[in-house]
Amino acid sequence: MTAARKLVKYYVRPILNNSKNKDSLKLGSSKLYFDRIELIKRNGKNISSKYLHLNEVNSLSRDISKTINIQLKKITKTRKKIKNLNFNKPLIMGILNVTPDSFSDGGEFLSVNDAFAQYKKLKKEGAAIVDVGGESTRPGSKTVPAKKELQRIVPVIEQIKSNSKNSLVSVDTRKSTVMKAVMKYNIDFINDVSGLRYDSKAISFLNNAKIPFIIMHSISNPAKMQKSIKYKDVLLDVYDFLEKQIKKCKSKGIPENKIIIDPGIGFGKTLKQNLTLIKKISLLHSLGLPVMLGSSRKSFIGKIQKNELYDDRKGGSIASVLYGLSQGIQIFRVHDVYETNQAIKVYSKLI
C-alpha cells in the first residue's frame, strides 16, 4: 500500500503599501496597492515561503499560477456593503460590556442608564457599530446561562433602539437562543467569538435570520483556551479555520456579504502568536471578506511592556490599530473610540 499523498496548499499574502505603479493591483475597497506577494506553501508539516513580484506569477507552473490568480481576485474584489457600512474607509466598532467580569471594563456599565450613556459616548466619538456583550469571554471565564446573559443585555438594547435612530448594534454572543431572543429588537449584527463552534444551531439560525455576523477564531472555550495552546502554524491554522467556517456558511446558503472575519487576537494565543497574526494579517484578505481586528487592551500589550497587571494599554492598542491600517484592515473593535478615531484621522492624512 502506498502512503497517502500529502496535501499541498498555497496561500497568498499581499505586501501592501500606498504607492501605485504600472504593475500594482489594488486591495478591494481600499487605497492600498501591492505589486508583490508572499507565496506560502504548506506541505504536511513543512511550511515554506517566498516573495514574488506579480509579473512573475504566470511564469510559475499552471496549477500554482491558477491558484494564485484565484486568490488575487478575492484580494482585489470590492467588498460589498453590509447594512449601510461601506468598507472603503476604516470603521470602528465600540465595545460595550454589561458584565461584572469582562477583562477591561467589567462592572463599569451594569445599570441601564450607565450603559446607555456609554453607548451615546461611543457613538459621538465615532463608533459605526456598538457591540453589546453580556457574557465575559476573557481567559478563564465561565459560561453564563443564556437567561442571565439576556437579563443583562436586553434592557440596554431596548433603551438604545428606542432612543437612538439609525443605530447599528451588534450582540456579542455564542448562543443561538440569545441570538434568537434579541432579534425582535432589530439587532444589526451578531459577533460570535467562538467562530460558530460553540452552538451547532448558530449557523442555521443566522441563515434563517438573514443577519450579518462576525466569525472569530478561537481554539477552545474561554475557561481553557490559554491552558492548551497548540498550532502547527498559527497564521495558517487560523486562516484554514476561517476558510472552513466560511465554506460551511456558504453550504447553508449564507451569502458572502453577510460575513466578517476576525483572527481572534488573545483567544488561545501566546504573545508570539498574537504578534505573528497581527504582523501578517493581510493574508486574510485572500478570503475575500472584510476583516476585523480586536486587539484593544489585550494582554499581549502588557506582556510586551513586561507589566501584565497594568491596565492602561491604550498606547499599545492604538499602535496595533495603526499597523492594521497599513495592512488594509476594515474594522477595528476597540474600547477607546475617541483616541482610536483621532489616530486614524491623523494617520490617514499622513500617508
C-alpha positions in Angstrom: 0.0 0.0 0.0 1.4 3.4 -1.0 1.5 6.2 1.6 -1.2 8.8 1.4 -0.1 11.9 -0.6 0.4 15.0 1.5 -1.9 17.8 0.7 -0.1 20.7 -0.7 -1.7 24.1 -0.2 -0.7 27.6 -1.3 -1.6 30.8 0.5 -1.2 34.4 -0.9 -0.4 37.4 1.2 -0.3 40.8 -0.5 2.6 43.1 0.5 0.6 46.3 0.8 1.7 49.9 0.5 0.1 53.2 -0.5 2.1 53.6 -3.8 0.7 52.7 -7.1 2.7 51.7 -10.1 2.0 50.1 -13.5 2.2 46.6 -12.1 0.2 47.2 -9.0 -3.1 45.7 -8.0 -5.5 47.4 -5.5 -6.8 45.8 -2.3 -10.5 45.7 -2.7 -12.4 48.8 -1.3 -9.2 50.4 -0.1 -6.5 53.0 -1.0 -3.7 50.4 -0.7 -1.8 48.7 -3.5 0.6 45.8 -4.0 2.9 44.6 -6.7 4.5 41.8 -4.6 3.1 38.8 -2.7 4.3 36.3 -0.2 3.5 32.9 -1.5 3.3 30.4 1.4 3.4 26.7 0.7 2.2 24.1 3.2 3.1 20.5 2.5 2.1 18.5 5.6 4.3 19.7 8.4 6.6 21.5 6.0 6.0 25.2 5.5 8.0 27.5 3.3 7.5 30.9 1.7 9.0 33.1 -1.0 8.3 36.6 -2.2 7.2 37.2 -5.8 6.5 40.2 -8.0 3.1 39.9 -9.6 4.7 39.8 -13.1 6.4 36.5 -12.0 3.2 34.7 -11.2 2.3 33.5 -14.7 5.8 32.1 -15.2 5.1 29.5 -12.4 3.5 26.1 -13.1 0.0 26.3 -14.5 -1.6 24.9 -11.3 0.3 27.2 -9.0 -0.3 30.3 -11.1 -4.0 29.4 -11.3 -4.3 29.1 -7.5 -2.6 32.4 -7.0 -4.8 34.2 -9.6 -7.9 32.9 -7.9 -6.7 34.3 -4.6 -5.7 37.6 -6.3 -9.3 38.0 -7.5 -10.5 37.7 -3.9 -8.0 40.1 -2.6 -8.8 42.8 -5.2 -12.6 42.4 -5.4 -14.7 45.2 -4.0 -16.1 44.4 -0.5 -19.8 44.7 -0.7 -21.7 46.9 1.7 -23.1 45.3 4.9 -26.1 47.2 6.2 -25.0 50.8 5.5 -21.3 50.1 6.1 -19.0 51.0 3.3 -15.6 49.4 3.5 -13.7 52.0 1.5 -12.7 53.6 4.8 -11.8 52.2 8.2 -14.6 51.6 10.6 -14.8 51.4 14.4 -16.8 49.0 16.5 -17.1 50.3 20.0 -17.2 47.8 22.9 -20.0 48.0 25.5 -19.8 45.2 28.0 -22.6 45.0 30.5 -20.9 42.3 32.6 -19.3 42.3 36.1 -16.2 40.5 35.0 -15.0 41.4 31.5 -11.2 41.7 31.4 -11.0 45.5 30.9 -14.3 47.3 31.6 -16.2 44.7 33.7 -18.6 46.2 36.2 -18.4 49.7 34.7 -21.8 49.7 32.9 -24.0 47.4 34.8 -27.0 49.8 35.1 -29.1 50.5 32.0 -28.5 54.3 32.5 -24.7 53.9 32.7 -24.7 51.5 29.7 -26.9 53.8 27.6 -24.7 56.8 28.5 -21.6 54.8 27.4 -23.4 53.9 24.1 -24.1 57.6 23.4 -20.5 58.4 24.2 -19.1 55.7 21.8 -21.4 56.9 19.0 -20.5 60.5 19.5 -16.8 59.6 19.4 -17.1 57.9 16.1 -18.2 54.3 16.5 -20.0 53.0 13.4 -21.2 49.9 15.4 -21.6 49.3 19.1 -21.0 45.7 20.2 -23.1 44.8 23.3 -21.9 41.9 25.4 -23.5 40.1 28.4 -21.0 37.3 28.8 -17.3 37.7 29.6 -15.1 35.6 27.3 -11.8 36.7 28.9 -9.3 33.9 29.6 -10.5 31.7 32.5 -14.1 33.0 32.5 -17.0 30.6 32.9 -20.1 30.2 30.7 -23.0 32.4 31.6 -26.5 30.9 31.3 -28.5 32.3 28.3 -31.2 33.6 30.7 -28.6 35.6 32.7 -27.0 36.9 29.5 -30.3 38.2 28.2 -31.2 39.8 31.6 -28.0 41.9 31.2 -28.3 42.9 27.6 -32.0 43.2 26.7 -32.8 46.3 28.8 -29.7 48.0 27.3 -30.6 47.1 23.7 -34.2 48.2 24.2 -33.0 51.6 25.5 -30.6 52.0 22.6 -33.1 51.0 19.9 -36.0 53.1 21.3 -33.9 56.2 21.7 -31.3 56.2 19.0 -32.3 56.4 15.3 -30.1 54.7 12.7 -28.1 52.9 15.4 -26.1 49.9 14.4 -26.0 47.4 17.3 -24.1 44.1 17.4 -24.6 41.5 20.0 -21.6 39.6 21.3 -22.9 36.1 21.9 -22.1 32.4 21.2 -25.6 31.1 21.9 -28.3 30.7 19.3 -31.0 31.1 22.0 -29.6 34.5 22.8 -29.4 35.4 19.1 -33.0 34.4 18.5 -34.2 36.3 21.6 -32.6 39.6 20.6 -33.8 39.6 17.0 -37.1 41.2 18.0 -35.2 44.3 18.9 -33.9 44.8 15.3 -30.3 43.9 16.1 -28.0 44.6 13.2 -25.0 42.1 13.7 -24.1 39.1 15.7 -20.5 38.7 16.9 -19.7 35.1 17.7 -16.3 34.8 19.4 -16.5 31.0 19.2 -16.4 31.2 15.4 -19.7 29.3 15.2 -18.3 26.3 17.1 -20.0 26.7 20.5 -23.6 26.2 19.3 -24.3 23.8 16.5 -27.6 25.6 15.8 -26.0 29.0 15.3 -25.3 28.7 11.5 -28.9 27.6 10.7 -30.2 30.4 12.8 -28.1 33.0 11.1 -29.1 31.7 7.7 -32.8 31.9 8.6 -32.4 35.3 10.3 -30.5 36.8 7.3 -28.5 38.9 9.7 -24.8 39.8 9.2 -22.3 38.3 11.6 -18.7 38.1 12.6 -16.8 34.8 12.7 -13.9 35.0 15.1 -11.2 32.3 15.6 -10.7 30.6 18.9 -9.4 27.2 19.7 -11.4 26.4 22.8 -13.9 27.8 25.4 -12.6 30.8 27.4 -12.1 28.7 30.6 -9.5 26.5 28.8 -8.2 28.5 25.8 -5.0 29.8 27.4 -4.1 26.4 29.1 -3.7 24.2 26.0 -2.4 26.2 23.0 -1.4 24.0 20.1 -0.9 25.1 16.5 1.1 23.6 13.6 1.4 27.2 12.3 -0.8 29.8 14.0 -1.2 32.0 10.9 -2.2 29.2 8.5 -4.3 27.4 11.1 -6.3 30.5 11.8 -6.7 31.0 8.0 -7.8 27.4 7.5 -10.3 27.6 10.3 -11.9 30.8 8.9 -11.9 29.3 5.4 -13.6 26.2 6.7 -16.3 28.1 8.6 -16.9 30.4 5.6 -17.4 27.3 3.4 -19.8 25.8 5.9 -21.8 29.0 6.0 -22.0 29.1 2.2 -23.1 25.5 2.1 -26.1 26.5 4.2 -26.9 29.3 1.7 -25.5 32.2 3.5 -24.1 34.8 1.1 -20.6 36.3 1.5 -22.0 39.8 2.1 -23.3 38.7 5.5 -19.9 37.6 6.8 -17.0 39.5 8.5 -13.9 37.6 9.8 -11.7 38.1 12.9 -8.5 36.3 13.7 -9.3 36.3 17.4 -6.3 38.1 19.0 -5.8 36.9 22.6 -8.2 33.9 22.2 -6.0 30.9 22.7 -2.7 32.5 21.5 0.7 33.2 23.1 2.4 36.6 22.8 4.5 35.5 19.9 1.4 34.0 18.1 -0.6 37.2 18.6 2.2 39.2 17.1 2.6 36.9 14.2 -1.2 37.1 13.4 -1.1 40.9 13.5 2.1 41.2 11.6 0.9 39.0 8.7 -2.9 39.7 9.0 -3.0 40.8 5.3 -3.1 37.1 4.4 -6.8 37.1 5.5 -7.6 39.4 2.6 -7.3 36.4 0.3 -10.5 35.0 1.8 -12.3 37.9 0.1 -14.2 39.3 3.1 -14.0 42.3 5.4 -11.5 41.7 8.2 -12.0 42.9 11.8 -9.1 43.3 14.3 -9.9 43.2 18.0 -6.6 43.9 19.8 -7.9 46.6 22.2 -6.3 46.4 25.6 -5.4 42.8 25.2 -2.9 41.2 27.5 -0.2 40.8 24.8 0.3 44.6 25.1 1.1 44.2 28.8 3.4 41.3 28.1 5.4 43.4 25.7 5.7 46.1 28.3 6.6 43.4 30.9 3.7 44.7 33.2 0.7 42.5 32.6 -1.2 43.8 35.5 -1.1 47.4 34.5 -4.4 48.0 32.8 -3.6 51.2 30.8 -2.9 49.7 27.4 -4.3 52.5 25.3 -1.0 53.3 23.6 -0.4 49.7 22.6 -4.0 49.3 21.4 -3.7 52.3 19.1 -0.3 51.1 17.8 -1.9 47.9 16.7 -4.7 49.8 15.0 -2.3 51.9 13.0 -0.4 48.8 11.9 -3.7 47.2 11.0 -4.5 50.3 8.8 -1.3 49.7 6.9 -2.4 46.2 6.3 -5.9 47.2 5.0 -8.0 46.1 7.9 -11.5 47.4 7.5 -13.0 47.3 11.1 -11.4 47.8 14.5 -13.1 46.7 17.6 -12.0 49.0 20.4 -12.7 50.3 23.9 -11.2 53.7 23.3 -13.2 55.1 20.4 -12.2 58.8 20.6 -8.5 58.1 20.7 -8.7 55.5 18.0 -10.7 57.7 15.7 -8.3 60.6 16.2 -5.3 58.3 15.5 -7.0 57.0 12.3 -7.7 60.5 11.0 -4.2 61.7 11.6 -2.6 58.6 10.1 -4.9 58.9 7.0 -3.6 62.5 6.5 0.0 61.4 6.7 0.1 58.6 4.2 
